């Protein structure tokens, strides 16, 4: 570099941050961003959006509609519950309904299963036959479905007006209720196949309801589902608004306000790691306007953290139902992969944002060497 005072050339070797340190610098700011966003989301954004979106009243209306859906199924004898603890609990109710269905075919008239008064050879327990024959008047649809299943198994004896298990399989299914330990291996396999058939056929029953509706006491299943779905959509919008607002404010503070207020345009991570960001074209600190550009890049590259914000409000698996958040996770993850390979293979260990902003991270000692070479007192 030129030192005009001494009129001679000096050579200064400048090394960008190593690959590991560059990754660490990104992760440090990312986790600070994550923590601040998380705090804002739970302490401010969700309470405020609960008020703005009328969450309490909306949830009460949705819960009432969801219970009405169950009541329609109970009233039409398409789903059963045994105790108040089971009522309105979908997974438990389906299990009880499945076992009631199997008990219709496996138990004799005189069999009573202790603790399960619903089980037994009672006509109402054959919910599939009841739905297709008594409610939809489509007995042939159910008969065809059962016949197609039975072609591969031979468990049933099916005629125009009756359906029953053959004696061998019936005895095995009866043992599953009376004495499960006495079941044969073939009996356990048959039980599994019958359970699978019911679950699939029960899903088809629900698909029929979603297409053709079902009523009880003049209340429509689909009308109640619409209320639940609308509430669910508004809840998802609320989560997105709360997460996005928290994320924007957090990113604004970490990637714009702090660098603009700091002497050398540094983020928290750069301060902790004693690093500097300089332009690759002039070896000077980046300008304030370039800090604003880096803020924009950070908004895109840190998008994955948005996906995880609602974890305190919903189950983790539910997050994959929120399409906008899933899209943001995907976009951010792609930028991460690109940046990772750029750090690995680029000579200056630059991320994608570094490359776009024509900048690089170096240590403070290297920057001091540059300034000394330019003739400044450091």
Phi, psi and omega in degrees: 000157184276128170245103189293329182294320183263351177052044176214162183269142173233145177247127179239121177276119180250124180249124174295163176307143177298164185302316180295316180293325179295319177296319181295322179297318178295313184295326180297311177295323180298315183287328173296317177299317180299312184296315181294320177297318180299316180295313180298319182299312185277326185274333185232307189297312181294314177301320181290318179289333173301319178289314184295324183265002181058046189298321184296310180294321180297317181293322178298317179294320179294317179299319179296318179293322179295319177295324178296324177298315177299316182298325177295319178292317177298316183296327178272004179057045177251354176209146183234154169222155184252328180226166178298333178292332180277335186297136180066022176244099193303309184300315180293320180295320178295320178298316179295320180293320177299311181294327177296318178299312180293325181293331177299319183272333187264332185265154175273168183301326185272352182288134176230127180261117183299133180085354181225074183298339181288329185290148177146172180280070180245137184304324183293341182285343177273076188293328181292314178297317180300317182294308186285328183271311188272325184265314183263346183057045180228055182301322182297329178297314180291318181299318179296318179299314181292322179295317179297320176297318187285346178300328182268352187232322180070034181276330190255156168246108187246125175237182181297332185231013178206152177224131180207157173280148174292161190302319183295311181291322178301318180296321179294318180292324177297319179297328180298337177264321186274312184208079185304328183293342181269000180290145175279168178297321179293327178292319178295323179293319179296320178300317179298317179296320180293322177297316179297319179299314182298315182300317179293318180292325179292324176295320177296324177300315179294323177298323177296318179297318181294336179270318189247357178071169179204139182235159172206128185052041177066016177255128183272134177297316183292327179293322177289325177296323179299320178297316180296316182295318179296319177296319180297318179296317179294324178295318178295320177297319178300315179299318180294315180298314181296316181292316183294319179296314179298318182294316181296314181297315180299314180295322179301315180294310188285320187256353179232303184297308181299311177300321180292327180278337180281156183296321188245025178059046183260145168274174179301317182296320179295323177295315183293323184267000178054055178241164180229151174249125179233158177284139180285345182268339184225354180059030175246164173308145175291150181284164179301322179296327178288330174297320178297322178294320178296326175300317179297316179298320181297326178302320181284314188286339179260011182307327182305329182294335177302322183301327187269351184301316184286009184303331181280351183255332184220166174295150183302319181298331180295332182302330182286353175273349182265093188304314180301319179293323178294322178295319179295321176300317181295314180299313180296320181295321178298318179295326177296314181299316179299314181297321180300312182290329177293318177298318183294318190254348180276149183288335181257011178054044183267143170278178179297320179293324176299314182296315182294327181269002180052051180223170180209150176266134176227171178280159179298324181295323177292323178294321177300322180295322178298314183292324177295321178294330178279355177098008179274150173275121183243000000 
